[in-house]
Amino acid sequence: MPSNRFTLFLGREKAMSWSLLDQLLVSAANFAIGIMVARYAGIAEFGKFTLVLVLLLYVAIVLDMILAMPMMTLAGARQHRSAAYFAAITAWNIILAVGVGAVVAALTCTLFWLRDGTVPWLLVFAAFAVTAAHNQLHIVRRTLFALDRGRSALIVGVLRYFLLFAAAAVLYFQGANTNAETALLLLAGSAFVTSIIPTVKLLRGGVRLRMMRAIWSRQWPMARWMLLMAAVSTGQEQLIWVMVSVMLGDAAVGGMRAAQHLLGTTHFVLNGMQNFVARQSAQAYRQSGAEGLMAYLIGRTWLLGAMMAGIILAIVTPAEFWLTLLYGQDYAAGSWMLRLFGVIYMVVFVRELWAFYLRTIDRTDTIFKAFAVSSACAAVAAYPAIAGFGVYGALIVVLSAHALSMALVLVIVGRFDRALSLRPAAESAAHSEPGTAQT
């Protein structure tokens, strides 16, 4: 038994290491891409590039919640998932990636037609291509993590960014024109090319219509509440930013954005844990019931929380130094905003980690309810807080909303844990593979 536990421990830490390394790569590459496009394409082209990426990332969240989030939990709920299951996920991914690509292309076309009276067709095509290719590659790599092939997912990511930067360097030294369309097509091409081989390998498991139908019926009940949660929380955050812009002006928004952007360095923890905590939580629940799930999440809280706290303290303690160095002297006065965002990010970390408990026991509806309550309170408090206290009031509302949703999640977790602890240790029947008896 001790040797089995040691092997399990090593497996968990290995999966976490690959996931965090992968997110370090993604975060660093995205930071570099943004700087390169902003510098070499110019502010107007960078604006077009950013608009398409904002639309892309929103639909990516939707696709991730429909396919990847339930998959990560279901993958850990059994010792082995059939190849047909992951082949069906991949087939759905192809269909939905093309679908959301068409949606983003249509939105891009509509926005520019309404604004300028003309349609930039190359930009519209680039929007379709980058959205479809990005989402295809993203879910494929998430599937590799679900299969506990973190190293393979990391290799695919390394190849993608190597191909991207190599192609960009060739175009640069040839004196090619750098614009939004060029940058988006480079992103699309590199994502598409590197997704081909892993996609083909996953499809070899055999695509079965029965499995595809069963996956939809099994994953949708889990996904629908997460989608509603995303809609509520995104609306809340966007509302605060829009109100600050309208009531306080662009300078206030710029100061808030600079402070928040610095703490984007913590995203490798927040995003990285999505690739291993969901699956390992389900494994812990399957093997040891609610007690095992609770023990696992407590351990992850201490370990990942120490990483988060260390990064945040390294940034917020010398806040004035970092803001002046990276953004200029005008931003140093916003050091207090950076410190408030540091508290906000720690609260978000705790909430997101313990939401995995509710995802594991298939009670995502309670996560939505927690967000709905906190978002409603934020919407009511936003205007008087901003009118009375400016940016400080806006950030206090944001912090209060996140703290309330965190508290509600923890209370709900405690309630379910007390109820589940009275049941037999392993209750994994609810997570059995849909539509088939294969293992």
PyMOL commands that set and color helices and strands:
alter all, ss='L'
color gray80, all
select helices_A, chain A and resi 2-41+43-77+83-116+121-146+150-173+180-203+209-248+250-275+277-316+319-327+329-360+364-420+429-431
alter helices_A, ss='H'
color red, helices_A
deselect
rebuild
show_as cartoon
